[in-house]
Amino acid sequence: MIGRRFSRKPEDEDIEPRGFDDFELRLGDMMRGERATLGKSLLDVERELRIKASYIAAIENADPDAFDTPGFIPGYVRSYARYLNMDPDRAFAAFCAESGFTTAHGMSAEASSRRKPETSARMTSQAKKSTDPLMSPSTPFVPASESFLARIEPGAIGSALVLLTLIGGIGYGGWSVLNEVQRVQVAPIENTPDVLSDLDPLQTATRTDENDEAQVAGGFAAPEAEERLDRLYRPEALDVPVMVARDAPISTLSPAQVGLLRPDLPEADRESIDVAVTEAQERPSPQVLETPPAGVRMVAVRPAWVRVRAADGTVIYEGIMNAGDTWDVPATEEPPTLRVGESGAIYFNVNGQHYGPAGARGQVTSDLALDATDLTEGYDVADMTRDEDLSRYVAELRAGDVPQETPAPE
C-alpha cells in the first residue's frame, strides 16, 4: 500500500481591521492636512511666506537634500509650522527624526546635513512605493512649460508661407514696374530736327547756261537722280506747308460764277426770280389788331424810397426817386408789386392821366400791384388843387421842361 503524504493547510489567521490610530502619522501628512484646511496651495504659501514652493514641498516630504543651503532648513521648517498654526519646535524635531537631519555648529566640514544610512534607505524605498501624488517630491505644483515648437500649428506655418510668397510677389512686381518706368529707350522718329528743317532745300541747286536743254523756269537745273530720290523720301516736315484759310469754302465763292448774279444766268431763270420778288413785295404784312395794354409810369413829386419786385420775388427796381423822376413799369404776365416809404409822393400815369397818390402822406404802402386796370379802378384821378408839387410837375410837363426818362436805380 502506497502511503499518502499530505500536509494540512495552516489555519487562516484572523486579520483584525486596523483603525486610524494604528497607522503612523507623519509630519508631511499633518502639514498637508493643515494646508488643505486653510485652502492654500504651494504657490499661495510661496507668495505669503516668501519661501520657494519647492522648499515647502521638501519640508512636507522630509527631504533636506532639496535645499541649497542646509543652514536655512530650521528656519524654513519653523516658519512653515508657525504658518500652519503648529508647534515649531515639535515640527522641527519630527522633521529631523523622519529625515535624519542634524544641525552642526562651527565652521567645520560637518556643518551640513547628515542622514543615517538606514533612514536614507527606508526613505528611498518609501518614496518608490508611494503612489500618492501629494507625497511625491515631483508634484506638479507649477505648470509645466511647453516647448517653442509645441506652440506652432502646421496650419499657421502654411499660412505664413503663403503670406510671405504673396509679399515677395508684390515686391518683385513693384520692383519690375519701377525699373520699367525708369528705363530710357531711344527709338528713331520721322520728325526732322528744327535745325535741319530750317535749311533751304534749293540751296544746293546750280544755274545752267541759257542754251542748256535741261533749264527750267526760274533759272534752276533739273535735279539729279540722287536728288530726286532724296526729295521723294524727304520727311513731310521739310515740305512747304499749304496754308488753307478757315473760311475757304465760303471766301472762295465768287458771285460772278455762283448764284443769281452771275452773268451767264439763263433769261428764264432771271424772269422767274423777278416775279417771285415782286409777289413777295406785294404780299401784305401781318398786322396786330389787338391794342397793346396801357402802360404804367410811376411819377415822384417829392423824394421817396421805392422798391419794385417781380412776380417771382426778384427786385427789378429799387432806389430813391426825387421830385420829377419817373419810371416805366415793364409789361409782364403777372404785374409787379410796389413798396414805397412815402406814399403821398408817388402817383401813377396811365394813358396820360395821373392817379393817386399811392397812400396817405407819411405812410408806407406795401404789395401794391402795378396793373393799369387795378390802378384806374382803385384810385381816383389826382386832384391838382390838393398837391402843389403835382400841379407844378404837370405844368412843367406841359411846358416841356420835365424829361421823360427813367432814372437809374440807386
Residue pairs with C-beta under 8 A, 6 or more apart in sequence:
26 62
26 94
26 98
27 60
27 62
27 91
27 94
27 95
27 98
28 59
28 60
28 61
28 62
28 98
28 135
30 86
31 59
31 60
31 80
31 81
31 84
31 86
31 91
32 60
32 134
34 84
34 85
34 86
35 41
35 45
35 84
38 84
40 48
41 141
42 53
42 56
42 57
42 139
42 141
43 53
43 141
43 142
45 51
45 53
45 56
45 80
45 83
46 52
46 53
46 56
48 83
49 56
49 79
49 80
49 83
51 76
51 79
51 80
53 141
53 142
54 66
55 66
55 67
55 76
56 80
57 66
57 137
57 139
57 141
58 64
58 65
58 66
58 67
58 137
59 76
59 77
59 80
59 95
61 127
61 135
61 136
61 137
62 95
62 98
62 99
62 123
63 99
63 123
63 137
64 70
64 73
64 99
64 101
64 113
64 115
65 113
66 137
67 73
67 76
67 113
70 101
70 111
70 112
70 113
71 111
73 95
73 101
73 113
74 92
74 103
77 88
77 91
77 92
77 95
78 88
78 89
78 91
78 92
79 88
80 91
81 87
81 88
81 90
81 91
81 92
82 88
95 101
96 102
98 119
98 123
99 115
99 119
99 123
100 114
100 115
100 116
100 119
100 120
100 123
101 113
101 114
101 115
102 113
102 114
104 110
104 111
104 112
104 114
105 111
127 135
127 136
127 137
130 136
133 139
190 235
190 237
191 235
191 237
192 235
192 237
192 238
196 238
197 237
197 238
199 238
201 231
201 234
201 238
202 220
204 227
205 220
205 221
205 223
206 220
206 221
207 219
207 220
207 221
208 214
208 215
208 221
209 215
212 221
214 221
214 222
215 221
216 222
223 231
245 251
253 259
255 261
255 262
256 262
256 263
260 269
260 270
260 273
292 331
293 331
293 372
294 350
294 351
294 372
295 328
295 329
295 331
295 350
295 372
296 328
296 329
296 348
296 349
296 350
296 370
296 371
296 372
296 375
297 326
297 327
297 328
297 329
297 348
297 349
297 350
298 306
298 321
298 326
298 327
298 329
298 338
298 346
298 347
298 348
298 349
298 370
299 325
299 326
299 346
299 347
299 348
299 349
299 354
299 393
300 306
300 321
300 322
300 323
300 324
300 325
300 326
300 345
300 346
300 347
301 323
301 324
301 345
301 347
301 387
301 389
301 390
301 392
301 393
302 323
302 342
302 344
302 345
302 389
303 320
303 321
303 322
303 323
303 342
303 345
304 320
304 321
304 340
304 341
304 342
304 343
304 345
304 346
305 319
305 320
305 321
305 340
305 341
305 342
306 317
306 318
306 319
306 320
306 321
306 327
306 338
306 339
306 340
306 341
306 346
307 315
307 317
307 318
307 338
307 339
307 340
308 315
308 316
308 317
308 318
308 327
308 329
308 336
308 337
308 338
308 339
308 370
309 315
309 316
309 336
309 337
309 339
310 316
310 332
310 334
310 336
311 332
311 333
311 334
311 335
311 336
316 330
316 336
317 327
317 409
318 409
318 410
319 407
319 408
319 409
319 410
320 410
321 327
321 345
321 346
321 407
322 407
323 345
323 389
323 393
324 393
324 396
324 402
325 407
326 349
326 404
326 405
326 406
326 407
327 406
327 407
328 406
329 335
329 336
329 370
330 336
335 369
335 370
335 371
335 374
336 369
336 370
337 366
337 367
337 368
337 369
337 370
338 346
338 358
338 365
338 367
338 368
338 369
338 370
339 364
339 365
339 366
339 367
339 368
340 346
340 358
340 359
340 364
340 365
340 368
341 364
342 361
342 362
343 357
343 358
343 359
343 360
343 361
343 362
343 363
343 364
343 365
344 357
344 358
344 359
344 360
344 361
344 362
344 363
344 387
345 357
345 361
345 389
346 356
346 357
346 358
347 354
347 355
347 356
347 357
347 358
347 382
347 390
348 354
348 355
348 356
348 358
348 370
348 375
348 379
349 355
350 372
350 375
350 376
351 372
353 376
353 381
354 381
354 382
354 390
354 394
355 375
355 376
355 379
355 380
355 381
355 382
356 379
356 382
357 382
357 387
358 365
358 368
359 365
382 390
384 390
384 391
384 394
385 391
393 402
396 402
